[in-house]
Amino acid sequence: MKKLNIQDVQLVSGGEYVHGEPTPDMLCFDTRLMIMAGRGEAGFDVSAAVHSLMKYCGGDFWDPNEAHEYVMSGAYP
């Protein structure tokens, strides 16, 4: 699985190409979509996913344990 960088995240917003900067809510939504798509795939980096989730969805996932639980199982806090 390709490691996603900030440019990859910023180019996609809800599955559509967006010119300019996506809103923080869309960045969070896109991060959760990418985590759901990568969960269980070979090469899925759990620690990078947890870090991204805490960075882009900090309001919901400020606790590393909750972020890790979401990344592993999809359980929402």
C-alpha positions as YAML, in Angstrom:
chain: A
units: angstrom
residues:
- id: 1
  name: MET
  ca: [0.00, 0.00, 0.00]
- id: 2
  name: LYS
  ca: [1.34, 3.42, -0.91]
- id: 3
  name: LYS
  ca: [2.12, 5.77, 1.97]
- id: 4
  name: LEU
  ca: [-0.16, 8.79, 1.69]
- id: 5
  name: ASN
  ca: [1.30, 12.24, 2.06]
- id: 6
  name: ILE
  ca: [-0.43, 15.56, 2.66]
- id: 7
  name: GLN
  ca: [-0.71, 16.27, -1.08]
- id: 8
  name: ASP
  ca: [-2.57, 12.99, -1.59]
- id: 9
  name: VAL
  ca: [-4.98, 13.82, 1.22]
- id: 10
  name: GLN
  ca: [-5.55, 17.36, 0.00]
- id: 11
  name: LEU
  ca: [-6.29, 16.31, -3.59]
- id: 12
  name: VAL
  ca: [-9.22, 14.13, -2.62]
- id: 13
  name: SER
  ca: [-12.36, 15.38, -0.92]
- id: 14
  name: GLY
  ca: [-15.21, 12.92, -0.62]
- id: 15
  name: GLY
  ca: [-13.96, 11.09, -3.70]
- id: 16
  name: GLU
  ca: [-13.84, 14.20, -5.87]
- id: 17
  name: TYR
  ca: [-10.95, 16.39, -6.95]
- id: 18
  name: VAL
  ca: [-10.99, 19.71, -5.13]
- id: 19
  name: HIS
  ca: [-9.18, 22.85, -6.19]
- id: 20
  name: GLY
  ca: [-7.68, 24.67, -3.22]
- id: 21
  name: GLU
  ca: [-7.71, 23.55, 0.39]
- id: 22
  name: PRO
  ca: [-10.35, 21.13, 1.70]
- id: 23
  name: THR
  ca: [-12.09, 22.16, 4.90]
- id: 24
  name: PRO
  ca: [-10.96, 20.54, 8.18]
- id: 25
  name: ASP
  ca: [-14.18, 18.52, 8.25]
- id: 26
  name: MET
  ca: [-13.48, 17.11, 4.79]
- id: 27
  name: LEU
  ca: [-9.88, 16.29, 5.74]
- id: 28
  name: CYS
  ca: [-11.20, 14.34, 8.71]
- id: 29
  name: PHE
  ca: [-13.80, 12.59, 6.56]
- id: 30
  name: ASP
  ca: [-11.23, 11.69, 3.92]
- id: 31
  name: THR
  ca: [-8.80, 10.39, 6.54]
- id: 32
  name: ARG
  ca: [-11.49, 8.12, 7.97]
- id: 33
  name: LEU
  ca: [-12.35, 6.88, 4.46]
- id: 34
  name: MET
  ca: [-8.71, 6.07, 3.72]
- id: 35
  name: ILE
  ca: [-8.37, 4.23, 7.04]
- id: 36
  name: MET
  ca: [-11.51, 2.21, 6.33]
- id: 37
  name: ALA
  ca: [-10.20, 1.34, 2.87]
- id: 38
  name: GLY
  ca: [-6.77, 0.30, 4.16]
- id: 39
  name: ARG
  ca: [-7.86, -1.61, 7.27]
- id: 40
  name: GLY
  ca: [-6.86, -5.26, 6.94]
- id: 41
  name: GLU
  ca: [-4.75, -4.71, 3.82]
- id: 42
  name: ALA
  ca: [-1.16, -5.90, 3.66]
- id: 43
  name: GLY
  ca: [1.25, -3.09, 4.49]
- id: 44
  name: PHE
  ca: [-1.34, -1.01, 6.38]
- id: 45
  name: ASP
  ca: [0.64, 1.18, 8.80]
- id: 46
  name: VAL
  ca: [-1.41, 1.34, 12.00]
- id: 47
  name: SER
  ca: [0.80, 3.92, 13.72]
- id: 48
  name: ALA
  ca: [0.67, 6.27, 10.72]
- id: 49
  name: ALA
  ca: [-3.11, 5.85, 10.56]
- id: 50
  name: VAL
  ca: [-3.46, 6.64, 14.28]
- id: 51
  name: HIS
  ca: [-1.24, 9.71, 13.90]
- id: 52
  name: SER
  ca: [-3.21, 10.95, 10.88]
- id: 53
  name: LEU
  ca: [-6.52, 10.38, 12.63]
- id: 54
  name: MET
  ca: [-5.37, 12.36, 15.67]
- id: 55
  name: LYS
  ca: [-4.03, 15.15, 13.44]
- id: 56
  name: TYR
  ca: [-7.03, 15.58, 11.14]
- id: 57
  name: CYS
  ca: [-9.84, 14.49, 13.49]
- id: 58
  name: GLY
  ca: [-8.46, 15.84, 16.75]
- id: 59
  name: GLY
  ca: [-11.85, 16.80, 18.15]
- id: 60
  name: ASP
  ca: [-13.15, 13.23, 18.05]
- id: 61
  name: PHE
  ca: [-9.87, 11.35, 18.32]
- id: 62
  name: TRP
  ca: [-7.67, 13.28, 20.73]
- id: 63
  name: ASP
  ca: [-7.05, 10.15, 22.84]
- id: 64
  name: PRO
  ca: [-4.49, 7.78, 21.27]
- id: 65
  name: ASN
  ca: [-6.29, 4.72, 22.66]
- id: 66
  name: GLU
  ca: [-9.59, 5.71, 21.04]
- id: 67
  name: ALA
  ca: [-7.82, 6.51, 17.77]
- id: 68
  name: HIS
  ca: [-6.08, 3.12, 17.84]
- id: 69
  name: GLU
  ca: [-9.37, 1.34, 18.54]
- id: 70
  name: TYR
  ca: [-11.00, 3.08, 15.56]
- id: 71
  name: VAL
  ca: [-8.09, 2.24, 13.27]
- id: 72
  name: MET
  ca: [-8.13, -1.42, 14.27]
- id: 73
  name: SER
  ca: [-11.85, -2.14, 14.46]
- id: 74
  name: GLY
  ca: [-13.82, 0.85, 13.21]
- id: 75
  name: ALA
  ca: [-15.36, 1.43, 16.66]
- id: 76
  name: TYR
  ca: [-16.29, 5.13, 16.92]
- id: 77
  name: PRO
  ca: [-15.87, 6.81, 20.33]
...
